[in-house]
């Protein structure tokens, strides 16, 4: 088993390296053919501006330019998931590659312009991008197909507890190219029976919401037999994962302290919020103006929708959004989440929700300090009260300021269950860093163009909230 996993890893690394080399080669061709002649041109004055730099590069200089491009490609591809062959679907890899290529080519364009002392023609860079997108599509499809042909889906055993397995089976079945649940057992069948079954020809075992005592015994058994385990964590597991490891005398200790941001972290986070919100307000002002006019012309109702939400320490504030529903969407006064094919959403609302345009006014909430760019999404007091009836731990996510986007939005979807969103938000809170905020900002750009990230909740998800108590 270990040998197979090592082969898989080497295979993925080689395919990723080849893909990055091909993309760098495309850029290198245009660098030598188009951009280097401009950079190395003699310095001349045109209308008082000095064009050209007379910059002469030799082998090591050209190698450095291409190496910088390669490293940037690796960084952004790795950040967006463009190298996750066999893990993501082909189209997800392709979309991730597009974002990586866009970021790298924009940076490289300005790098070359600085080397020339003036803006270089943008058309060749667009040609580079177009060629690379075609290569990325073919590369994503071919590499994923090759991976599936060589490494079939994992044959897995699912061990469940008290709760139904429909939800987790649906998730695994959506990726049958990678995971195949061939049998399900309930923990009530006894540890001896389950342990014997685990020793059969399974590639992995899935532990789905089983009592902690039985789970711990089973984990030790699986670990001792070198069996891969996929475990759905409980709330306490997420909290412990963010603990600090100490060594007191000769005893390892996990320190789980009351969560708080350090002074320097709060200062950096606030500065980033102010600067980025101001820049984005200026850049998006034409879009916001056009959106406001269209909403007003559609039904004559208010342009903005203000709603009470809760931020850090359950402090209430009025969040601002472009109105995407009918004026009488909640005329009965009952707070409810948007559902699939919600009839309350207007045609204009469907469009602005799909592209997150309805969220743009929240930039002013961020500027005022009521929200941050990254953090758990703010919920309505009524919804919070509803969730906390069965999930008291839902209050944990309000230990930090609410955000425009967060861990749950990047790695989940709009219709991800409240219990799973809570675990994702706690993972962010317990592992906070400035770098994590930066990474989530980059990934947020990707989910803006991911359609299923805005999919409404099922009616059953609103009422069937999972009991989060650890047993």
C-alpha positions in Angstrom: 0.0 0.0 0.0 2.8 2.4 0.9 4.6 1.7 -2.3 1.4 2.4 -4.4 0.9 5.7 -2.6 4.5 6.7 -3.2 4.1 5.9 -6.9 1.0 8.0 -7.0 2.8 10.9 -5.4 5.7 10.7 -7.8 3.4 10.4 -10.8 1.4 13.5 -9.8 4.6 15.5 -9.1 6.0 14.6 -12.5 2.8 15.5 -14.4 2.6 18.8 -12.5 6.3 19.6 -13.3 5.8 18.8 -17.0 2.7 21.0 -17.1 4.5 23.9 -15.5 7.4 23.5 -17.9 5.1 23.6 -20.9 3.4 26.8 -19.7 6.8 28.4 -19.0 8.0 27.4 -22.4 5.1 29.2 -24.0 5.9 32.3 -22.0 9.6 31.9 -22.9 8.9 31.8 -26.6 7.1 35.2 -26.5 9.8 36.5 -24.2 12.5 35.9 -26.7 10.4 36.7 -29.8 8.5 39.8 -28.6 9.4 41.2 -25.2 13.2 40.9 -24.9 13.8 42.9 -28.1 11.7 45.7 -26.5 13.6 45.5 -23.2 17.0 45.4 -24.9 16.2 48.2 -27.4 18.4 51.3 -27.1 17.1 54.1 -24.8 15.3 56.8 -26.9 13.2 59.8 -25.9 9.6 60.0 -27.2 7.6 63.0 -26.1 9.8 63.4 -23.1 9.6 59.7 -22.0 12.5 57.4 -22.1 11.6 54.2 -23.9 13.8 51.1 -23.9 16.4 50.3 -21.4 19.2 48.9 -23.4 19.1 46.0 -21.0 21.3 43.1 -22.2 20.7 39.7 -20.7 22.9 36.7 -21.1 22.1 33.0 -20.4 21.8 33.4 -16.6 19.7 36.5 -17.0 17.2 34.8 -19.3 17.2 31.8 -17.0 16.3 34.0 -14.1 13.4 35.6 -15.9 12.0 32.1 -16.8 12.7 30.8 -13.3 10.7 33.6 -11.8 7.8 32.8 -14.1 8.0 29.1 -13.2 8.1 29.8 -9.5 5.1 32.1 -9.7 3.2 29.5 -11.7 4.0 26.9 -9.1 2.9 29.2 -6.2 -0.5 30.2 -7.8 -1.2 26.8 -9.2 -0.6 25.2 -5.9 -2.7 27.9 -4.1 -5.7 27.5 -6.4 -5.4 23.7 -6.7 -4.3 23.6 -10.3 -1.9 20.8 -9.5 -4.3 18.5 -7.7 -4.4 15.8 -10.4 -6.7 12.9 -9.5 -8.1 14.9 -6.5 -10.1 17.5 -8.3 -12.3 17.1 -11.3 -10.8 18.0 -14.7 -12.9 21.2 -15.0 -12.0 22.3 -11.5 -8.3 21.8 -12.3 -8.8 23.8 -15.5 -10.6 26.6 -13.7 -7.8 26.7 -11.1 -5.2 26.8 -13.9 -7.0 29.8 -15.5 -6.8 31.8 -12.3 -3.2 30.9 -11.8 -2.2 31.8 -15.3 -4.1 35.1 -15.1 -2.4 36.2 -11.9 1.1 35.2 -13.1 0.7 36.8 -16.6 -0.5 40.1 -15.0 2.5 40.1 -12.7 4.8 39.2 -15.5 3.4 41.9 -17.8 4.2 44.6 -15.2 7.6 43.1 -14.5 8.5 43.4 -18.2 7.1 46.9 -18.4 9.3 47.9 -15.5 12.3 46.4 -17.2 11.5 48.5 -20.3 10.6 51.7 -18.3 7.3 51.9 -20.2 4.2 49.8 -20.8 4.8 47.0 -23.3 2.2 45.8 -25.8 -0.5 43.8 -24.1 -1.7 41.8 -27.2 1.3 39.3 -27.1 0.6 38.6 -23.4 -3.1 37.9 -24.3 -1.9 35.5 -27.0 0.3 33.8 -24.3 -2.8 33.5 -22.1 -5.0 32.1 -24.9 -2.4 29.5 -25.9 -1.9 28.5 -22.3 -5.6 28.1 -21.6 -5.9 25.6 -24.5 -2.9 23.7 -23.1 -4.3 23.8 -19.6 -7.6 22.3 -20.8 -5.9 19.5 -22.7 -3.5 19.0 -19.8 -6.2 18.8 -17.2 -8.3 16.4 -19.2 -5.5 14.1 -20.3 -3.7 13.9 -16.9 -6.9 13.2 -15.0 -7.8 10.5 -17.6 -4.4 9.0 -17.3 -4.5 9.0 -13.5 -7.9 7.3 -13.5 -6.7 4.7 -16.0 -3.7 3.8 -13.9 -5.1 4.3 -10.4 -8.8 3.2 -10.0 -11.1 4.6 -7.3 -10.4 3.6 -3.7 -12.5 0.8 -2.5 -13.8 2.0 0.9 -15.7 0.8 4.0 -18.0 3.2 5.7 -18.6 2.8 9.4 -21.4 5.0 10.8 -23.1 5.8 14.1 -26.5 7.0 15.1 -27.1 9.4 12.3 -28.2 8.5 8.7 -25.5 8.1 6.1 -27.4 9.6 3.1 -25.6 12.9 3.2 -22.1 11.5 3.4 -22.9 8.8 0.8 -24.2 11.5 -1.6 -20.9 13.4 -1.2 -18.7 10.4 -1.8 -20.9 9.2 -4.7 -20.4 12.5 -6.4 -16.7 11.5 -6.8 -17.0 7.8 -7.8 -14.0 8.3 -10.0 -11.9 8.7 -6.8 -13.9 7.1 -4.0 -16.1 4.0 -4.1 -18.1 3.1 -0.9 -18.5 -0.6 -1.4 -20.0 -1.5 2.1 -21.5 0.2 5.1 -21.4 -1.0 8.7 -23.0 0.5 11.8 -21.0 0.7 15.0 -23.8 -1.2 16.8 -22.6 -4.4 15.0 -19.7 -4.5 17.5 -16.0 -3.6 17.3 -14.9 -7.2 16.8 -17.1 -7.6 13.7 -16.0 -4.2 12.3 -12.3 -4.9 12.9 -12.5 -8.2 11.1 -14.2 -6.5 8.2 -11.6 -3.7 8.1 -8.9 -6.3 7.5 -10.6 -7.3 4.2 -9.4 -5.9 0.9 -10.3 -2.2 1.4 -8.1 0.7 0.4 -9.5 2.9 3.2 -12.1 3.2 6.0 -14.5 6.1 6.5 -15.5 6.9 10.1 -18.7 8.8 10.0 -20.0 10.3 13.3 -19.5 7.4 15.7 -19.2 7.8 19.5 -15.8 9.0 20.7 -15.0 6.0 22.8 -15.5 3.5 20.0 -13.9 5.8 17.5 -10.7 6.0 19.5 -10.4 2.3 19.8 -11.0 1.8 16.1 -8.5 4.5 15.2 -5.8 2.7 17.1 -6.6 -0.6 15.5 -6.6 0.9 12.0 -3.4 2.8 12.6 -1.7 -0.3 13.9 -2.7 -2.2 10.7 -1.6 0.7 8.4 -5.1 1.2 7.1 -5.9 4.7 5.6 -8.7 6.5 7.5 -11.1 9.3 6.5 -12.6 10.7 9.6 -15.3 13.3 9.9 -14.2 15.4 12.9 -16.4 16.5 15.8 -16.3 20.1 17.2 -13.8 19.2 19.9 -11.5 17.6 17.2 -11.4 20.9 15.4 -10.6 22.8 18.6 -7.9 20.4 19.6 -6.3 20.7 16.1 -5.7 24.4 16.8 -4.0 23.7 20.1 -0.4 24.6 20.9 1.9 21.7 21.8 4.0 22.2 24.9 6.5 20.1 26.7 6.2 20.3 30.5 9.1 18.3 32.0 8.9 15.0 30.0 5.1 15.1 29.3 3.7 16.5 26.0 0.8 18.8 26.7 -1.8 20.4 24.4 -2.6 24.0 25.3 -6.1 25.1 24.2 -6.3 28.8 25.2 -9.2 31.3 24.9 -9.1 32.5 21.3 -7.9 36.1 20.6 -6.0 37.9 18.0 -2.6 39.4 19.0 -2.3 43.2 18.9 -0.1 43.1 15.7 -2.5 40.7 14.0 -5.5 43.0 14.7 -3.6 46.0 13.4 -2.5 44.3 10.2 -6.0 42.8 9.6 -7.6 46.3 10.1 -5.1 48.0 7.8 -5.7 45.4 5.1 -9.5 45.8 5.5 -9.3 49.6 5.1 -6.9 49.7 2.2 -8.5 46.9 0.2 -12.1 48.1 0.8 -11.2 51.7 -0.4 -9.5 50.3 -3.5 -12.4 47.9 -4.3 -15.0 50.6 -3.7 -13.3 52.9 -6.3 -12.8 50.0 -8.8 -16.3 48.6 -8.5 -18.2 51.9 -8.3 -19.2 51.8 -12.0 -20.6 48.3 -11.5 -22.4 49.3 -8.3 -23.9 52.4 -10.0 -25.2 50.3 -13.0 -26.6 47.7 -10.7 -28.4 50.3 -8.6 -30.0 51.8 -11.7 -31.2 48.4 -13.0 -32.7 47.3 -9.7 -34.6 50.7 -9.4 -35.9 50.5 -12.9 -37.0 46.8 -12.6 -39.7 47.3 -9.9 -39.2 50.7 -8.4 -38.3 49.2 -5.0 -35.4 50.1 -2.8 -31.9 49.5 -4.2 -30.3 48.4 -1.0 -31.4 45.7 1.4 -30.4 46.3 5.0 -30.7 43.5 7.5 -29.7 43.0 11.1 -26.7 40.6 11.4 -24.4 39.5 14.2 -20.6 40.0 14.2 -18.0 39.4 17.0 -19.5 38.7 20.4 -23.0 38.7 18.8 -22.9 42.4 18.3 -25.6 43.5 15.9 -25.2 45.7 12.9 -27.0 46.4 9.6 -25.5 44.6 6.7 -25.9 46.2 3.3 -26.6 44.2 0.1 -28.1 45.0 -3.3 -31.7 43.8 -3.1 -32.0 40.5 -5.0 -35.5 39.4 -3.9 -39.0 40.9 -4.2 -39.9 43.7 -1.9 -42.4 41.5 0.0 -40.0 38.5 0.2 -40.5 38.2 4.0 -43.9 39.9 4.4 -44.8 37.4 7.1 -41.8 38.5 9.2 -40.3 35.0 9.3 -36.6 34.8 8.6 -35.6 32.1 6.1 -32.6 31.2 4.0 -32.8 31.2 0.2 -33.6 27.8 -1.2 -33.0 26.2 -4.6 -35.2 27.8 -7.3 -36.5 30.3 -4.7 -39.4 32.1 -6.3 -38.7 35.3 -4.2 -35.5 36.0 -6.2 -36.0 38.4 -9.1 -34.4 37.8 -12.5 -32.0 40.7 -11.8 -31.3 39.1 -8.4 -30.4 35.7 -9.9 -27.7 37.4 -12.0 -26.2 39.6 -9.3 -26.2 36.7 -6.8 -24.5 34.4 -9.3 -21.6 36.8 -9.7 -21.7 38.1 -6.1 -22.5 41.6 -7.2 -25.2 41.8 -4.5 -22.4 41.6 -1.9 -20.5 44.7 -3.1 -22.2 47.2 -0.7 -20.7 45.3 2.2 -17.4 47.0 1.3 -18.8 49.9 3.2 -19.5 47.7 6.2 -15.9 46.6 6.1 -14.7 50.2 5.8 -16.8 51.1 8.9 -15.2 48.3 10.9 -18.4 46.2 11.3 -17.0 43.4 9.2 -13.7 42.2 7.9 -12.7 40.8 4.5 -12.1 37.3 5.9 -14.1 35.8 8.7 -17.3 33.7 9.3 -20.3 35.0 7.4 -22.6 37.1 9.6 -25.9 35.4 10.4 -29.3 36.9 11.4 -30.1 36.8 15.1 -33.2 34.7 14.4 -31.2 32.1 12.4 -28.6 32.0 15.1 -31.2 31.3 17.7 -32.7 28.6 15.6 -29.3 26.9 15.1 -28.3 27.2 18.7 -31.3 25.2 19.8 -29.6 22.1 18.5 -26.0 23.4 18.2 -25.0 25.5 21.2 -21.5 25.5 19.8 -22.7 27.8 17.0 -21.8 30.7 19.3 -18.1 29.8 19.0 -17.9 31.2 15.5 -18.7 34.7 16.8 -15.3 34.9 18.6 -14.1 36.9 15.6 -15.4 39.7 13.5 -17.8 38.6 10.7 -16.3 38.5 7.2 -17.3 39.1 3.6 -15.8 35.7 2.8 -14.4 33.0 4.9 -13.2 29.4 5.2 -16.7 28.0 4.9 -17.3 30.0 1.7 -14.1 28.9 0.1 -14.2 25.2 1.0 -17.9 24.8 1.3 -21.0 26.0 -0.5 -24.0 28.2 0.2 -26.0 25.0 0.9 -23.3 23.3 3.1 -25.0 22.2 6.3 -24.8 24.6 9.3 -22.9 21.9 11.3 -20.2 21.5 8.6 -20.0 25.3 8.1 -19.4 25.6 11.9 -16.5 23.2 11.7 -15.0 25.1 8.8 -15.3 28.4 10.5 -13.8 27.0 13.7 -10.9 25.6 11.6 -10.2 29.2 10.5 -10.5 30.6 14.0 -8.2 28.1 15.6 -5.6 28.3 12.8 -5.6 32.0 12.1 -2.7 33.7 10.5 -2.1 36.7 8.2 -1.0 34.3 5.5 -4.2 32.3 5.9 -6.2 35.5 5.3 -4.1 36.2 2.2 -4.6 32.7 0.9 -8.4 32.9 1.4 -8.5 36.2 -0.4 -6.9 34.7 -3.4 -9.2 31.6 -3.3 -12.3 33.9 -2.9 -11.6 35.2 -6.4 -12.0 31.7 -7.7 -15.3 30.9 -6.0 -16.8 34.1 -7.5 -16.9 32.1 -10.8 -17.9 28.8 -9.3 -21.7 28.4 -9.9 -22.5 25.7 -7.3 -21.0 27.9 -4.6 -24.1 30.0 -4.8 -26.6 27.1 -4.9 -29.5 27.5 -2.4 -30.1 25.2 0.5 -32.5 22.3 0.4 -35.7 22.7 2.5 -34.6 19.7 4.6 -31.3 21.4 5.5 -33.1 24.2 7.2 -35.0 22.0 9.6 -32.8 18.9 9.9 -29.9 20.4 11.8 -27.3 17.9 13.1 -26.8 17.4 16.8 -23.2 18.5 17.5 -22.8 17.0 20.9 -19.8 14.7 21.4 -20.7 11.3 22.7 
